[in-house]
Amino acid sequence: MVGRLGAHAMMPTFSLMESSDIEDDIHLSGLESFNVLPKISVDDPAIISLKAELDMTNDDLEGRVVKFLRRSLKAGIAPYYRQIVATTIANQDRIWSV
């Protein structure tokens, strides 16, 4: 699944990576563990949209890797990766929703 929040051109596209994609990705192939990747919360708007689109729970997503593609004037399209963690980014009364 590839997504984009809103229609703004500066919003990066993102996708949930499968095991086979991770093994074939040149940027991730040398990693011993995904724990070295920067983290992204299950409460992040991008992850919430993935969760709704794929009908997954927080437990299904925890530990998975999301690939973002960011447009750059110098690099063209630059990939960056985040590992999904179950920690929240806000208090319970101020949480993102679908």
C-alpha positions in Angstrom: 0.0 0.0 0.0 1.3 3.4 -0.9 -0.3 6.4 0.6 -0.1 10.2 0.8 -1.9 12.3 3.4 -3.6 15.1 1.5 -2.9 16.2 -2.0 0.0 18.5 -1.2 3.1 17.9 -3.4 5.5 18.2 -0.4 3.9 15.4 1.5 6.0 12.3 1.2 4.6 9.1 -0.1 4.9 6.1 2.2 4.5 2.3 2.2 4.6 -0.5 4.6 7.5 -2.8 3.7 7.1 -6.5 3.4 9.9 -8.9 4.4 10.9 -9.6 0.8 11.1 -5.9 0.0 13.4 -5.3 3.0 15.8 -8.1 2.0 16.0 -6.6 -1.6 16.4 -3.0 -0.5 20.0 -1.8 -0.8 19.6 0.7 2.0 18.5 -1.9 4.5 20.4 -5.0 3.5 23.4 -4.2 5.7 21.5 -3.6 8.9 21.9 -6.2 11.6 18.7 -5.1 13.3 15.9 -2.7 12.6 16.2 -1.3 16.1 18.8 1.1 14.8 16.2 2.8 12.5 14.5 6.0 13.7 11.1 5.3 15.3 7.6 6.4 14.3 4.6 6.1 16.6 1.5 4.1 15.8 -0.3 7.4 16.5 1.4 9.2 13.7 -1.1 10.3 11.0 0.7 8.3 8.3 0.6 5.1 10.4 -3.1 5.7 11.3 -4.0 6.0 7.6 -2.0 2.7 6.9 -3.8 1.0 9.8 -7.2 2.1 8.4 -6.3 1.2 4.8 -4.9 -2.2 5.6 -7.3 -3.0 8.4 -4.5 -3.7 10.9 -4.1 -3.3 14.6 -1.3 -1.6 16.5 0.0 -5.1 17.4 0.1 -6.0 13.7 2.1 -2.9 12.9 4.6 -2.8 15.8 8.1 -3.6 14.7 7.3 -3.2 11.0 9.2 -0.8 8.7 7.7 2.0 6.7 9.4 3.5 3.7 8.9 7.2 3.0 9.9 8.8 -0.3 10.7 12.5 0.1 11.2 14.8 -2.9 14.4 16.8 -2.8 15.8 19.3 -5.2 19.4 18.0 -4.8 18.7 14.2 -4.3 15.6 13.8 -6.5 13.7 11.3 -4.5 15.3 10.3 -1.2 14.0 7.3 0.7 14.0 7.2 4.4 12.8 4.5 6.8 11.1 4.3 10.2 10.4 1.4 12.5 6.8 1.5 14.0 6.6 1.5 17.8 3.6 1.2 20.0 4.3 4.3 22.1 1.9 7.2 21.8 2.8 10.7 20.8 0.1 12.5 22.7 -1.9 12.3 25.8 -5.1 10.1 25.6 -7.3 13.2 25.3 -5.3 14.6 22.4 -4.8 11.6 20.1 -5.1 11.6 16.3 -8.0 9.9 14.8 -9.1 8.6 11.4 
